[in-house]
């Protein structure tokens, strides 16, 4: 599915009357919009139906994965049951208390262990995501505070701030898309004003969008240091680059948790 900033760019181009790109980058049929409408209708008509539909979806639910193991095991147990009855196997052989006690003990240990592991990984991922948000928020707020107050550069300061906040919005959206296991239709971003179409087309075709966006932000900062928009001594400004880098490292750690079991 298309990401949020692709859909926003598509809507902006349609609103301005510009031609819309066809192909895998943009979907003129609006498939994601149709999915959103169907889910909204299902939620409004029957919340229980919507919850069951959410559990059985292929992405973001454990039901399909659990079914792969549960259905063959149940079929095997049912087949063995009828097979033992057909050959007249004594019940005390197939219904031993020690066998079932051992089975339930091992199953309970595995369930508790897996639950604890899953909860610890979830908590670690949630903590890292909050750290990513905090690092990048501090970097953006520092850059806003470092801008010059010279009236002659007011237009350049406004242009830098608008470009920066849109790139930071895209950066956080791309970081969430790397770790999301469900549809990213709810990941909204700020509009694409100030970003040319060629850059957006290049960004859509990249696999590592976070790296590209972070490099654009660094280059934007350096260019505005040269033209006097950010008149801050380098030792103070290095803190911004460190926060941007730490945020990207934390985002990669979250991606590791999401991709590797």
Secondary structure, 3 states (H helix, E strand, C coil): CCCHHHHHHHHHHHHHCCCCCCCCCCCCCCHHHHHHHHHHHHHHHCHHHHHHHHHCCCCCCCHHHHHHHHHHHHHHHHHHHHHHHHHCCCHHHHCCHHHHHHHHHHHHHHHHHHHHHHHHHHHHHHHHHHHHHHHHHHHHHHHHHHCCCCHHHHHHHHHHHHHHHHHHHHHHHHHHHHHCCCCCCCCCCCCCCCCCHHHHHHHHCCCCHHHHHHHHHHHHHHHHHHCCCCCCCHHHHHHHHHHHHHHHHHHHHHHHHHHCC
